Amino acid sequence: MKRISDNNGLLKMLAWGVLFLTVTLIVWRREVFWFFDDFFDASISLVIEDRLNEPLVNRREMRRQHGDSLFSEEREMVGSSSEAARASLLRDPVHPKPVAATPSSLVAIPNPFAAIPNPLAATPQGRYANRYDYVVSPGEPEMMTHAAALNRKEIPSLDTLVDSDSNPPEPEPELPQIRERSKLDEMAPSVLLSGGSFRMGDDAASERDQKPSHLVRLEPFRLDCYEVTNRQFQLFVRETKYRTTAERRGWSFVFDFERKVWIRMVGVCWWNPSGKNPHGGAESAVVTAMYDYPVVHVTWDDAQAFCYWSGKRLPSEAEWEYAAKGGQVDALYPWGNQRQINGVFMANYWQGWYPNENSAADGFLLSSPIASFPPNGYGLYDLGGNVWEWCGDRYRTDYYRRSPLDNPLGPSPEEGEIVTIPLFRIRRENGRYVEEEPEGTFDISLRVLRGGSFLSAENSDAGYRTTTRNQQPQSFSFQDVGFRCAESVTK
């Protein structure tokens, strides 16, 4: 009897132990996973969380939810719109010149939409999945997918596929700095932000790199009201004779609206964004006509060169998110928690089901002139939509788990994520471009992008949300990627 009693006691202890572990995993699941992360090279918490949180919704269900969302009326508009009407959106719309923003008060503004539920909160979303959506040829290196829709017949490049940047060089010493800063300041007014503490990230997000929400404390800094424009970049090129990566390489990434994939287009660069004016140059009429549009087809390295010349810098990812929230504690978008306010579009983004449907109901199919939409609470324009913006930080999926409290600047060079790209060389032979065999591979740092673009939609994680993160290799340029500048404030 005593042995039976002892066995019952052990079973009870075992049952209580299992119950305790179960409750611990349910209540403190995230903390337990993080604890084990410290003992492994790979972050097992990300794998486990993804498996536990994987949405069990098929594509048909996604479309049903999408049809029930705020875009239901826009779906009807897409069906009734004509090709001629869509083509007309490619022409430059007439807009008044932007008005210089004035700094606003920097107190935390109560969110008036806090109690309004988000109809798309439960919709599974994947950020820009189609950017790498193409069929891999037999024998093609696995990591080539990061080169985005590389059809071998569309590769006529003037240089190499990518430039090595395992150790990104500082701007060359001979690159001069701006002669008259006042000229640039007239084109690019900035706002002084007081800094302080705020919560960064979003625990409710579908993307794991936005978790966990964590406290960040920032020093005061200045941020440009607008994205860097073609007018500003032209001044930079006039003074420095700088040639962007896309100019030297001979191509940049462009979204093909007909095939709905990203391709490399020959001749595309900042002064020839459509590829239709290969002999235009930095002083061409194309640039003049797009003076107040954000400069695009610039790599992270090109943005760094501009910042060096101007005496400014790229904002950190934390500074960018702080500025985007505009003084609101938990703003879903830079302007609040609703995509439209009183039926008015607040930013330039994709209206419809990406990449198949876009009503362009906001008035733009491609990028829009700066300040075409209202500013946020800090007097900053286009922090949501229009074009993605480079940040200074390297990218790491789980960086938020170990982000420091004060002025985080992203992971170190050793900790940042990289992509491995085959090195292709292109030579010209009898008037045609010929691709040679790969000469091995090398690593490229991933850099953070923020803010979304005119190609961002709700079904692709709505890049224009304040907490959405994106990343690209720092030596790649795109039709929907630009930047804005920041400055530290000396005490």
N, C-alpha and C positions, 0 to 999 in steps of 0.2 A: 504493500500500500504506500509505503514511504517513497519507493522508486517511482510509482505512478504520480504521486503528488509532486515529486521533484520535476518529472517530465512535463507535467501541466504548468509548473512554474516557469520552466524554460520556454515552453510554447507561448505563454502569456508575454514574457519578456521579448521574445522574438516578434510577436504580433505587434506589441507596442512600438518596438524599434522600427518595423516596416511602416507602421502608421506615421511615426515621427518623420521618417525619411520622405514619405510621400507628401506629407503636408509641407515639409521644407522645400521640396522640389516645386510644389505648386505655388507657394507664397514667395519664395526667394529663388525662383528658377534662374533668373538672369544673373544674380550674384553668384550662385553656385557654378554656373557655366564660366563666368569670368574668372573664378578662382582656379578652375582647371586650365584655363587659357595660359596661365603663367607657367605651366609645366610642359607645354607642347609648343613646337615651332609654329604649327598651324592653329588658327583660331577655331577650335571645335565648337565654340558657342554659336558662331555664325551658321555652321552647318546644321546644328541641332535646331536652332531657332527657325531656320528656313523650313526644315522638315515639319516642325510643329505648327508653323503658321502658314503652311502652303495652302492657298485658297483652292477649295474644291468646286470651282465654277468653270464650266466649259465655255467655249467661244460663243455658242449660241446664247447662253445665259448672259454673257458680257454684253452682247448686242441688245438683248432685251432690256437689261438695266440701262444701257446707253440710250435706248429709245425712250425710256421713262424719265431720263434726266432732263436738265435744262436745255439740252440740245435737240429735243424732240421736234420743235418748230423748225429748227435749222435744217433738219434732215429733209423736211418737205421743200424747203427753199433750194436745197442742193438739187433735188429731183426736177425742179421746174426751171432752174437757171440754164441759160443757153451757153454754148461755147464762146460765142461772140462776147457775151457779157463777162465771162471769165477772163477772156483775153484782154478786155479793156482795163482790167484791174492791174495789168502789168505796166500800164503807162503811169507816169508820175502824177499823182493827184495834187491838186493845188491846196496848199496849206499856208496859213500865216507864218511869218518868221517867229521862232521861239522867243519867249519873253524870259529875261533873266530871272532866276528863282531867288527868293529871299529866304534867309534862315528863319525857321519857325521855332517855337518854344520846344524844349527837349524833355518835357515831362511825360510820364507814362499815361497815355490817353486810354480811358476805359473803352473796351471793345463793345460797341452797341449791338453787334451781331452774335455775341457769345452764345446766346440761347438758341440760335437757329441751327438745326441739324444740317449737315452736309449730305446731300442726296447721293453723292458718289463715294462716300467714305468706305463703303464695303466693296467697291469695285476693284477687282484685281488689276494692277497696272504694272507695266514694264517699261522702263525708261528707254526710249529711242532704240528699241530692239532692232528695228529695221535698218538702222545705220550700218550694221554689219551683216545684213541679210543677203547673202548670195551663195551660190553653189560652189563648194571648194573642188577644184580640179584634182584628179587622181595624182598622187605624188606631191601635191602642193604642201608646203610646211604648215603645220597645224595653226601656228600663231599668225598666219597670214590673214586670218579673218579680221584682225585689227586694222588692216589697210583699207577696209570698207569698199565693197563692190568693185574689186579689181578685175575687170574683164580684160584679158590680155590684148584684145583688139583695140582697146581704148586707152592704152598706156603711153601714147607718144609724148614722152617727157623730154625736156631739154637737158636735164641733169640727172640726178640720182633720185631714187624713190624717197629717201629720207636722208637727213644729215645726222651724223652721230652726235648724241648729246648726253652720253652717260655722265659726263661732268660738264654741265652747261657752262660755256665760257661767259665771263663778264663782258659787258660792252667793250668794244675795241677802244684803246686809249685815244686813237685819232678821231673817234666820233665826237664832234664838237657839241657843246651845250648851247642852249638857246641864247640868241643875242639880245632879244627884247622880250622879256617875260610878260610885259604888260599886254603885248599883242595877243599872246595865247590866253591870258586871263580874260580878255574881252570876249574871246570865242568860247571859253570854258570857265564860266563862273563856278565857284564851289561853295559848299555849305560847311560850317564848323559844327561838328557833332561832339557833344560833351563826353561821350563814353559812359562808363559805369557798368553796372552788372545787369545781365539779362540771361534768359534761358535759351540755349541754342539746341536745335534738333527737334525731333518730333517722335515721341514714343508710339503714336498711333499710325505712323506712316507705314506704307506697304514695303518700302525699300529699307533694307537693313542698315545701309550706310548713314541713315538719318537718326539712328538710335545709338545710345540713349540720349534723351534730353538731359542737358547738363548746364551747370552754371558757368558763365564766362564773365570776366571783368576786363574792360578795355580802357586804355588811355584815350584822351581826346585826340581827334584826328579830323582832317578835312577830306571831303569827297566831292568829286566833280558832279554837278547837277545833271550833266548829260554824258552819254557815251561819246567816246572820241569820234569826231566826225571826219569826213573826207576833207573838209576845209582845214581842220587842224593838222591832219596827216600830210596834206599838201605843203603846208608851211614847214613841217619837219623835213620833208624830202627836199624842198628848195634849199634849205640851209645845210643839209648833211649829205645830199646825193645818195641817200640810203636806198638800197634795193632789197625788197622783202624776199622771204624764202620762196614764195610763189613765183615772183619775177625771175629769180635765179634758177628755179627748178623748172619753170615753164608750164605749171599746171596747178590746179587746186580742186578741192572737192565741191561739187555742185549737185543739188537734188534734182533728179530727172522726174518731172511731174507726170510724164506720160507713162514711164515704166515703174515709177514709184520706188526708185532705188537711188543710192548715192553713187556718182561716177566721178572719175577724174577727168576734168575738161582742160584741154590744151589752151594756153593763152590767157586763162583766167587769172586775175590778180586784183589788187585793191582798186586800180584805176580802170580796170576792164572787167567788172563783176559778172557781166553776161557772157563774156568770151567773144562778142561780136565786133569788137573794135581793137584788134591786136596791135595796131600801129598808133593808137591814141596817145599814150604817154600820160605823165602826171599832170600836164598842163592842158589836157584835152577838154573839149566841150562836155564830154561825158562826166568828168569830175566836177566841172562848174555846175552842171545841171543837178548833181547829187551832193552839193556842198553840205547840206544840212542832214544828210543821211549818215548813219553810223558807218565807219570804215569797217570792211569785212575782208575775208581772205588774208588775215594776218595771223601768224603763229604766236605762241607765247613768247618766243624769242624776239619777234618783231615788236610786240607790245613792250617788252623790257627795254629795247633800244629806244623807243619813243619816250619811255619814262626817264631813262638816263639823260636824254637830250633835254627834256622839259624840266628836270629837277624834281620830278615826282616819282611815284612808285605805284605798283599794282596794289589794290587793297587785299588784306588778308581775307580768308573765307569768313572768319568771325566778324570782321568789320563790315563785310558785305551784308551778312544776314542781319546784323544789328541795324544797319542803315535801311535795309529793305522793309523791316517791320514798321518803320516810320513812327515809332513811339507807342505803338500798340503792343500790348503784352503778348497776345497769342494770335497775331494776324495770320490768317491762312494765305492771303495774297497781300502784296504791298499796299493795297488800297482798302483792305478789310476782309470780311469772310464770305462775301458774295461775289460771283464772277461778274455780274452786272449790277449797277446801282441805278435804280429807277429806269431800268431798260437801256442804260447807256453802257457801252463797252468801255472798259477802263484800261485796256492794253491791246497790243497787236499780237494775237496768237491764232492758232488754228481752230476754226469753228466747224466741228464735224468729227467724223470717225477717221482718224489718221491711219494710213495715208490715202484712203480711198475717197473720202468726201470732205470738201472744204467749201463752205458757202461764202467765205471771205466777207461775212456780214459786218465786220469791223471796218471795212473799206480798203483792206490791203491784202494782196496775195503774197507779196514779198515784204521786205523791210519797209518801215515808214520813217519819215523825217523825225528827228528828235522833237520832243515836246508835242507830239500829235495827240497825246492823251494826258489827262490830269496828273499832277505830281502826287507823291505820297505825303504823309504828315511832316516830313522833314524838307519838303521842297525839292525832292529828287525825282527825276523823270526816267521812265522806261526801265525800272528795276525788275519789272515783270514783262516778259515777252520781248518783241522786236528782235534782238540778237542776244545770244549767250555772251557772257562776259568772263574773260580770263581773270582768275585770282592768282595771287603770288604763291599759294601753297602747293606743295606736292600732294598727291592723292593717296589715301589708304582707306580701304573699306571700313575697317574697324577703328579708325583714328579717334572717334568720339569716346571710346572706352578708356582712353588714356590721355585725353586732351588736358593740358594744364589749365589751371584756373585763370591765370593772368596772361593776356595778350597772346593767345595761341597762334603759332605761325605755320602749323602743319607738321607732318612728319619730317624727320631728318633725311638726308640723301640715302642713308643706309636702310631706312624703314619705309620709304615711299615705294609705291607699287610701280612696276615697269611693264612694258610690253616688248617682246622680242620680235624684231622685224627682219626679214631677209633683205640683204642689200642688193638691189638691182642697179645695173648701169645701163644707160641708154646712149647709143651712138647714132649718128645720122649717116645714112649711106644712100647715095643716088636720090637724094631728096626725100627719103623716107626714114622714119625713126625705127631702129631695130633694138630689141631688148636682148641683152646678153644674159648668160647664165648667172644665177646668184653667186655672190662672192662671200658667202657666209652670212651670219646674222649678227646683230648688235642690239643693245638695249636702249629704250627710250623712256624717259620719265613721263608718268602721267601727271597732268596738272588739273587743278579744280576749275570747273566752269560753273557759273551760277546765272540764274535769272530766266532761263527759257528763251524761246525765240518765236518767230512767226510760224514755225513748224511744230510748236508744242501744243499738244491736245490733252484732254482729260484722260483718254484711253492710253496715253503714253506717259503717264505719271505727271502730267501738268507741270512742266519745268518752270513755269512762271510762279509757282508757289514759293513762299519765302524760305522754306527749309529744304527744297529739292536740291540734290547734289548731282553733278554730272562730271565727267572727266574725259580728257582726250590726250593723246601724245603731244608733247609740247612743240614738236616741229611739224605738226599738221595744221593746215588752214582750211576753213570751210566758208560756205556762202552765208551761214547764219551765226558766225562767231566774230565778236569784236571785243572791246574792253573799255573800261573807264579808269581814271587815275585817282589816286589818293595821296595825301601828304601827312606826315607826322607833324605834331604841333609841339614846338619847343616851349618848355616852361620858363 
